[in-house]
């Protein structure tokens, strides 16, 4: 039977966690950083393949650069700890090359193909699960965090900055830092679970249900907003889904996807490459 105290502590951590963008001005302790990394390494992973990589960004110039390329967010440069999480199939396909998989496939009448879109989704799941493990571990240590999805933008720039191989894609970045002394930020209100959770089959909400779902956000809508939105739906679309950063993210992902097409692979000096690249 689960220890009630442990259960209570975990649930409290989950309820109180916020996206923290202002940090105490002190470095992360080495033992705390080690605990955060260990949490990632123990995360659930598809087939125990660990199809992800992590880069700790310790160089201040690089953090400053990321604060600009990731939608101009200055707090990134001030974060005591920054880790980028990557969907990564490169090491596996390099190892397949080391293991003579191409010859094995020829002998068995199998196709030897590179990773495809499904592999990218699976590797992204691995990376994000590992990332969330670090978030909860950090929170238990009094360290707040904030996800930066904008790392998916500007693929060409980030590919060069991190020296990324073709089968590696930056799926998320996290900033970490200790909470400042004093009152902690209050968690933001979430949608009610009745609109998110269904049983056995998908529940497409009715217009009335959608109105109820967004009612608390609609209360804070300012009709005199600067973008001419007439309701909260128009406001959110303009600020998020239809925003310039979303368009750049879509463009960036499309460029990265050129490497994830499941193309037939052949040997070349130093590794493998798809026939399309020949």
N, C-alpha and C positions, 0 to 999 in steps of 0.2 A: 504493500500500500504506500502511495506517495506521501512523503513528509509534508504535512499541511503548511509548515512554515516556508519550505522551499517553493511549494506551489503558489502560495500567496505572494512571495517575493517576485517570482517570474511574472505572474499576472500583473502585479503592480508596475513592474518595469515596462511591460507592453502597453499598459494604459497611459503611463506618464510620458512615454517617449515622444519627442518633438524633433522637427528638423531644425538643428541648431546652426546658426550662422555667425554668432558672436562667441568667442572663446576666451577663457582665462589666458592671460599672457604668460604661459609657462609651457615648457616642452612636455611631451608625453613620456612618462617613465619607461625605461627599457623593459621592465617586467610587464608593464601594461601593454606595451606594443607587442611583446612576445605572446601574451595571452590573446590579443586580438588576431594575430596571425594564426595561432593554433586553432582558434575557433573556426577560421575559414577552412583550415585543413581537415577538420572533422565534419564538415558540412556534407549532407546527402549529395550523392553524385551518380549520374546515370551509368550503370554498369561498372561502377568503381573506376571510371576512366579519367575522372578529374580533368574535364575538357575546358580548363580555364587557366589563366596566368594572372599574376598580380605584379604590379610595379609600384614600389614605394617611391614617391616623388619627394626627395630630400633636397634637391638643388633649388635654391630660392629663385634663381632666374627662370627655371622651368616652371615653377609654380606661378610666377608672375605672368609668364607667357600663357599658361593655361587659363588664368583668370581673364585673359583677353579673348582667347579662341573659344572659350566656353560661355559665349553670350555675355561677355563683359561683366563679370561678377567679382569685384575686388576682394571679397572675403576669402576667396580661394587662396589668394597669395598669403593671407594672414593665418591660415589654418596650421596648427602645429604638426598635423599629420595628414597627408594626402595619399590615397591609394587608388590606382586605376585597375579595374577588373576587366579582363579580356576573355572573350570566347576564343578558344585556342585549339585548333586541330593540327597545327603545324608539327608539334613534336610527335604526334601519332603517325602522321604520314611520312615524316622523316624516319621514324622507327620502322614503319612498314617497308621503306626502301632498304634500310639496314638489314631487314629480315628476309629479303628476297621475295616479297609478296607478289611482285609483278610476275616473276617466273612461276610461283605457285599458282597464280590465277591462270596463267597460260596452260599449265599442266592439267588443271581441273576444269578447263573450259569456262572460266569465270571472267567477267569484266573487271579490270582494275581501274576504278574511277576515283576522282577526287571528291572532297566533301561537297554536299549540295545544301540547298536551303534548309532542309530538315535538320541536317547536322548543325547548321548555324543556330537554329532555334534551340536544339538540345544543348549545345555548348553554351549558349546564352543563359539558358536555365541553370546550368551548372554554376556559371559565374555569378549570377544574381543570388542564388541560394547561398553560396559562399559569402557574398557581400553582406547579405542579411544576417548571417551568423556573426559576422564581425560587429554589426550594428548592435545586436543584443548583448554580445560580450562586452563591448565598449560601454554600453549603457549601465551594465552591472558594475562597472568600475568607476562610474561617475563621469564618463566621457560621452559627450554628445556627438552627433554626426549629422551630415546632410548629403543626400544623394545629388549627384550632378549628371543628369541624363544628357546634357549638352556636349559631353565628350564624344557623342556619336556624330556631331557636326564636324565639318572641316576635316574629312577623312584624310585627304592628301597631306595636310599639315601635320596631323597627329601621327600619321604613318611615318613621316620623316622625323618628327621629334622623338619618337620612341623606337625608331628603326624596326618597324613591324614587318613581319613576313606576310606572304599572301593570305595564309589561312589563320590570321589573327585579327580580331576586330574588337575595338574598345566599346564595351557594352554599357559600362557605367563607371563613375568615379565617386569616391566618398571623401569628404573632409571630416576630420575628427578634432576634438579639443575638449578640455575639461570645462564643465559648467563654471561660470563666474559665481562668486559668492553672492548670496542674496536670493531673492525669489526667482524660481525657475519659470521659464515661459510656460503658459498654459497650452495644453494640446488643442489643436483646431478641431472643430466639430466635423464629424464624418456623416455620410449618408446612413440612414437607418438600415439595419441588416435586412429588413423585410423587402427592401428593393434590390438587394444584392444577392441574397441567398434563396435558392429554391431547392426542391427535392425531386430527384429522379428525372426531371426534364427541365429544359430552359423555359423561363418565364419572360416573355416579351411584355414589357409594361404597357398599360393603356395610357392614353393621354392624361386621364385623371390621376393615375398613379405617378406619372412623370411630374405632374404639377405638384403633387404632394412631396415627392422626392426632393425637388429643388426649392421648396417653399422657404426653407430657412435661409438659403442663399439669396433668394429673390428679395428678402426683407432688407438686405444690405445693399441692394442695387441703387445706384445714383442716376436718376433720369437726366441729370445735367452733366453727364460724363463727356470727356473730351473727344471721343471717337464716334459719337452720334448713335450709339447703340440704344435701342428702344426697350430692351429687356435683358435679363441676365444671360439668356442663351446666346444672344447676339454679342454680348460683352465677352463671354468666355471664348466664343469662337474666334473673335478678333484678337484676343489676348493670348490664346493658346493654339487651338487647332489650325487656325488660318494665319497665324503670325509668321513673320519672316524667318524666325529661328526654326519653326516647324518645316518650312519649305526647304531650308538649308539642310536640316536633318534628313529629310526625305531624299534630297539630291545626294548627300554624302553616303547614305546607306545604299543607294542604287549603284554608286561607284564601287563600293566595297563588295557588293554582291556579285560583281563580275568575276571574282575569284571563287565563288561558291556555286558552281553550276553543275557539279557532278560530271565534269569532262573526263574522258579517258586519259589515263596517265601513261607517260613513257619515261624512260631513264634519260637523264642528260648528266653531263659532268657536274658533280657536286650535289646531285639530288634527283628530284623528279619534277616533271612539269606536264601540263595538259597539252594534248595535241593541238588545241586551238592556239596555243602560244608559240608553236613551232613556225 
